[in-house]
Amino acid sequence: MITKMTVTNIHVLDQDSAYDFYVNKLGFKLIDDIAMGPDTRWLTVSPPEQPDLQLVLFPVKVSKMFPQETADMLITLIKQGVFGCGVLTCTDIFATYEELKAKGVEFLKPPTKEFYGTEALFKDDSGNYFSLQSINNFSHEDNI
């Protein structure tokens, strides 16, 4: 039986820029940075309190995996902000919002009260967007 997810991809336009964004702006921890050829690497990061989840900062460019047409389509969609990559949680959404904003993170929506809790939306340096919520927004008992 499957017990948990340990590695997943976030498609990025530039690995160096993505490294800077995720490590220096969001405060994620670098797990692996391994060369995989002349201009690609296995680059993984994790949220600071979730070291068992690795996010691969996976470059979208013409390759065996992405023929020209596919790469072009993905790049266009990423730049348009079509892909929501997930929900990130914090203990104080208002303080985290101010801290990330001061670091240059672009927010699409400031902390806003929603029926499920308070949420802010931001995008990474490639254009992928994330929901930021306080951990107290999530109560498993509410879902039973």
Secondary structure, DSSP 8 states (H G I E B T S, - for coil): ------EEEEEES-HHHHHIIIIIIS--EEEEEEE-SSS-EEEEEE-TT-TT-EEEEEE-SSSSSS-HHHHHHHHHHHHTT--EEEEEEES-HHHHHHHHHHTT-EEEEEEEEETTEEEEEEE-SSS-EEEEEEGGG--GGGG-
